[in-house]
Amino acid sequence: MPLVRMIDLLSIFGDEVVKVRRATADYGASREIAKAGRSPILIEDVDQKGPVLSNLLTEKHRALKLLGFDDEERFFNAFLNSMKSHQALKELPLDNSGLIKWHSNDCGALPILKYYEKDAGRYVTSSVVLARWPDTALVNASIHRMLYLGDNKFALRMVEGRHLHQIYSKNKEMNKDTEVCVLIGALPHVLLAAATQISEDYSELEMAGSLMGKQLEVVYPDGSEIPSPAETEFLLKGKLRKDLSAREWMTDILGTYDIPRDQPVLEVEELYAKENPIYHAILPAGYEHKFLMGFPAEVKIREALKERGIVFKEINLTAGSGGWLHCVVSICKMRDIDGKEVIITALKAHKSLKGVVVVDEDIDPGVYEDVDFAFATRFQGDGVMFFRGVRGSSLDPSSDQEKLLTNKWGVDLTLPLGSSKARFEKARIP
C-alpha cells in the first residue's frame, strides 16, 4: 500500500481548500493562513522554497474525515483506547520510504515562517519531536515550536516537567546530548497523538498506530536508534545540545507574546525529505493550534463526565480562551446537582481549565449567541462557584506566574428540574 502524502489529504477536502499562488515567509503566509479561517489552505510557493499547507486540523469533523471515522462517538472511544495501546511498530527500509537525504543539513532551504510582529524570528510550529527515554526503549513524541537560528540550528521550546524536558534533563545529568528526530508534515494520527499527554509507559507512536487501526510504518535514519514515521514530508535527525542554549519567545495559544527563555539548541545533522515535499505550518493562536491543544483535553473531560454518570450533549473549549482555558458543556439534566457536578468534574479532569459554563441541551455551546441567551434568561447568581488560589495554567497571563496559582469559576445556567420550559423556549421558524 503506498505511503500517504500531504497532497493526498488535501484531495479529501476538494473545493474546501483555499489556494494561494505565492506569499512571503515573513508575515505574508501567516496573513493568508489567518484569512482562511478554519478552511485548509495551500500556498503554492513561499519565497521560492516550496509549498506550505496549513489548517489541516481545525475542527472535529475534519479530524473524523481525515482519520476515516464516520461517527463522533466511535472516534472518541477509539481515541481513548489508543492512549493505552501497545500497538507494535512496523519497520520499513529507509530506501522504500521515499525519504531522500539532502546533500546539505542547512535548514534555510525550508519555507520557515515568521508569524507575528514581535516574535523572536522564524519558527517551525508543526514539529513533532521524537526522543527515547534513557532507561527504556519507548519513544516519546511531542509537538514543540523551534526558532530557526540559521544554518542547521534551532532553539527548541520545552515546557518544564513535560516528557521531553524530563528526557533531556536525565541525559544532561549523564553529560549526554539528547538524540532526536523531528517530523515536519506528519500525518493527522501522529499529530493528534503527539499533542496528547499520555503515561510514559506508552509511546505516542504506538498510540498513532492504534488510532489509524494498523501498525505504524517507521524508518531509522542513518545511524539513529529512533523509529520515525515513514509518512512525513520532512525528517530531521539531530541532537539537543547539553551545553548550548539560545533565547526564544513567540506568540502563544492566546495570541499574546510568551516570555523570553533560554532553551536548548537543536543541531540538525541530517535532513531528509520526500520528492516535492509540502511544508506544514501551524499558525500560532490559529484554529489548528487551538484544536490540537484542546481536543485531547476535551477527551479527558468527556471521559470524566461519563464516569460520573452525567448525560452531556456537547463540549466546547472556547476559541477566545485558546481552546484551553474555558469550556461550555450542554447537559441533559437528570439531577439538580448535575450542573455543579459538571463544573467540579471538568476542572479536575483538565487542570489548566479556568472557567466552566453549564447549559441545558437546547443551548448550542459552540454558538456564542446561544450561550449569551442562556446567561440573559437563566442566570440569577445562585449557580456560581468560585475557587481561589488553585493551580492554573502558565498560559494565563493574569495568574501568579511563579506559583502558577489562579482563581477559577463555574456558572450553572441550567433550569431547575420541574421548571416550565415554555417561557424559556426560543422561537423558531419552521
N, C-alpha and C positions, 0 to 999 in steps of 0.2 A: 504494500500500500504506500503510495507516495507521501512524503512528508508535507504537512500543511504549511503554507506560507501566508504572510500578512495579506497579500493580494487576493488569496482565496477567501479570507474572511470578509474583505471589502465587497466581494461579489455577492455575499449573503444579503447585504443591505441594499444592493441595487441603486435605485434612484435617490435613496435617502442620503447617499454620500455627497457631501459638498466638495466640489473640485475647484482648486485654485491653481493657476498656471505657475506662478512663482511668488516668492516672498523672501525677505531678508531674514537672516538669523537673529539680528538684533532688533527685537520688538515687532518686526513685520509679521513673522509667523505667529507669534503669540496673539497679535491683534486679530488675525484671521481665525485662529482657534477659538478665541473668546466670542467672536462674532457668530460662529457656527452654533453656539449654544450647546445643546445636547446632541446635535447631529454629528455623525462621523465625518471627518474631513481628511482629504488627501491633498497636500500641497506638492505639486509635481516636481518642483525644483526649489531648493533653498541654497542660495549663494553658489550655485553650480556644484553642489556637493551631494545631490541626490534628493529623492522624495522623502517627505515627512508625513506620517499618519498620526492622527490624534482623535480623541473622543470615541475610542473603540468601546469602552465600558462606562457608560454614563447612567444607565438605568437598568432596573431588574429585567425588563422584558428583553433588552438587548443581550444581557448575560445568558438568559434562558435560551435565546435563539442561537447564540454562538456556541454554547456548550451542549446543544442538542436536546434540551428539555422542553416539553410542551405543557408542563403542569408545574405551577409555582410550589405547591406543597411537596411534590416529589423532588424538586430541586433542593428545597431546604433540607429535606430528610437526607438526600444524598450528600449534601454539604456537611451536615452534622456527622454522618457516618465516616466521611473521608478524613475528618480531623483526628480520628484514632485508627488510621489504617496503616498496615504494614504491607502495602502493595509492592511487590518486587519490581525493580527496575530492569529494563531490557537493554543490554549493551549493544551498540551499533558501531561498526568500524567507522573511524573518522572519515575515511575515503568515501564512504557511502552516504554521508550526511549532507553533502552539497556545500559544506563549510570549507572555504578556501582560505589558507593562511596568506595574509598580506605580507608583502616584502618589507614593509616598514611597520613599526609599532607606534608611529606618530598618529595620535587620535585627532589631530587637527583636520584630517580629511573627512571627519564625520560632521553632519549638519547640526552641531550642538547649539542650542538656542539660548539667547538672553531674553527673559520673560518680562521683568518689571524694572522700572527706572533705577531703584536703589539696591537691586540685587548685587552681590559681590562680583558677578561675572556670568559667563555662560555655564549652564547646568545640564547634565543628563538627569532626567527625572523619572524615567521608566526602568531604571537599572535594577535588575534582580541580582543580588549578590549571594554567591554560594560559598560556604566555608564549612570545613569539617570540625566537629567537636574534637578537641585534642585527645580525649580519653575514650572515644567511641568511633565507630565507622559511619555514624549518621551525619548527614549533610543538612545544614541549616540554609534556608532560602528566605531572604527578606528584601524589601524594596528600600533603597537608600538614595537620596539625592547626592550628586557628585559634581563639585565645582571643577571646571576644567582649568588647570594651572598652566597649560602649554605643553607641547611635545607629548610625552607619554604619562603625564602625572595629573592626578585629581585629588582634591580634598574630599573625603567621604564622611558624610554626617552619620554618626551612630548615636542613637538615644541611649543614655547611660542606663545600664542594668538590663537592657534587652539582650537577646541571644547573641547577636553578632558582637556586641560590645563585650559580653562575657567571654566569648571565644578569643577575641583579640587580647583581652586583659590576661587570660590564662597563658596565652603564647608569650606575651610580653614578660610575664613573670619568669618564664623559662628562657628569656633572652632570645626569643624567636620572632621572626616576621610571620604574618598570617597569610598563607596561600589562599587565594580566592579566584573564582571565575565570575565574570559578570555577563549577564544576558541583557541585550537591548533588542527589543522586538520579540519578546517571549509571547507565547500564546495565552489566551484568557484563563485556562485552567491553572497554568503556572503563576500568572499574575495574581489571581484570587487566592491561591494557596500561600504565596509569598506575602500577601497583605494580611494574612491571618496569624494571630498569635496562638500557637499550639504548644503542647508539652514538649520539652526537649527529648522525651522518649520516642518521639515520632519525627519524621522528616517531611517537610513541606513538599519535597519532590514525590514522595510516596503518596501524600495527600492529593497532589495534582493527578497522578495516575489513577487513583481511586475515583476522583471526580469525573474523569473522562471515560471511566469504565474499561480501561485496559492498561497494560504495562507502559510506563513512560519510557520512551526510547532515549537513551543517553549516549554521549560520546565522551572520550577522555582526550582533552587537548594534549599535545606532545609534552611529556614529562610531568603531567598533572595526575594527581590521585583523586581529583574531584569529578564525579559524574555530572555532566552538564547536558540539559535537554537538547536534543538534536534539532528540534523545531524552534529555532530562534534565528533572527536576521543577522545579528552580530554576537560574537562571543569574544570576550576579552579575558586573557589569562594574566595574572599578576600577583602582587603581594602587597599587603598593608604593612608599611614600614613601621617597625617598633620604635625607631629613633628619629622619625621625621613627621612634622605636623605643619599645618597651614591654617590660617584664619578663614572662616567662611560664614556667610549668612545669606538668607534669601527669603522670599515671600512664603508664608506658611499657609495652612489649610483655611484660616480665617481671612486671608487676604491682607494680613498685617505682616510687617517685617520681623523675622526672628532675630534673636540677639546674636552678635558675633561670638564665635567659639573657635578655639584651636582644635582641629580634627586631624586624625591620621591621614597620611598621604598614601594613596594607591599608586603604585608604579606598575604600569602595564608592560608586560614582557612579550606578549604575542597577541595579535589581533586577527580574528577570523571573521569572515562574512559570507553570506550566500551570494549568488550571482544576482546583480541588480537589487541590492538589499533596500528595504524600506525601513527607515528610522522611525521609531515610536517615541513621540513626545507627549508627556502629560503636563497640561497647564496647571501650575500651582494654584490652588484655590478654585480650580475649574471643576466641572461636574464629574469628570473622570477621577480626579483626585479624591473628591468627596465620596464617590461611590466605593472606590477601593478601600478607603478608610472606614466608611460607615457600614458597609454591608456585613462584614464579619461581626461587628457589634450588634447589628440587628438580629443576626442569627442567635447570638448569645441571649438577647432579650427575649426572643420568641421561645427559646428552649426553657428559660427560667419561668416564663408565664405559664407555659404548658405544665411544667412540674407543679405549679401552684394551683392548677385546675381552673385557671382564668380563661374564659372564652373570649378571644380577641378576634377582630376582623382585619385590621391593618396597622402597621407601624411605620411611621415616617420620621427618620432622622433628618431634621430640617436643614435646608441648603444654607440658610443665613447663619447657622451655627457651625458651618463646615461639615455638615453631615456627621457631627461628632458630639456636640455639647447639649443639644436639646432634642427631645423626641415627643411626638404626639401619637397616642395609642387610642384606637377606637375599639370599644368592647361591647359584647352582648352581656349586659349587666344581669347577674344572677343573684347577687347578694349586695346589701347596702355597703359592705366594707370593700367591695371589689375595686373601686376607684383608688382608694388609699393603698390597697394591696398592690396594685399595678405600680404606683409611684415608688414604693419601697423596693419592690422586686426589680424594677428596671434600674434603679440607682445602684443596687447591689450587683446586678449582672454586668453592667458596663460602668466601670469605676470612674471613667472620665466624664460621665454624664452629669450635667449641671442642673437641668430643668426638665420636668415631665408634665405634659398636659394629657389628661384622660378625657375622652369624649364618647358620646353614645354612637351606636352603629350607624345612625343616619347621617353622621358627620364624616366627611372625607378628610382624613388627617393630612393628606398631601395638598389640599387646597386651602390657601390662607383665608380666603373669604368665608369658607365653611367654619374654620376654627374661630375666626373673629365673630361669626354669627353665634357660635356656642358661648363665647365669652359674653356677648351682648345680651343674650336671652336666658342664660342658665347660671350665671355667676352671681353669688351673693356673699362670698367670702368664707363660708363655712367649710369649703373643701380645700383650703390652703394648708400646705405643710411646709415647714421651713427647718433647715438643718444647718447649724452654724459650725464653722471651724472643722470641716471634714476634708478628707483627702480629695484633691481635684486634679485638673489637668494642667500640665505646663503650658499648653497651648492657649489657655485663658489668660490674657494679659492683666486682668483685674485680680487674679488670685495672688496669694503670697508665693512668689517665685522661689524663695529659699526653702520654705517649709512645705510648699505645694499644698497649702490649705486654702479652702474656699467655702462659700456659703451655697447651699443647694436648696432647691424648692420643687414643689409639685402642686398642681392645681387639678382638682377633680371637678370637671364640668358636666358630669353625668346627672341625669334626672333621678330623684329619689324613686325607688321602686313603688309602684302604685300610683304614680303621678298620671294625670290625664295628659296624654301626648298631643291631643288635638290642638291645644294652644301653642305648641312648640313646633308643629309640623310646617315645613316650608312649602309654599305653594308651588305647584309645577304645572307647566303647560303640556298637555297630552299630545 
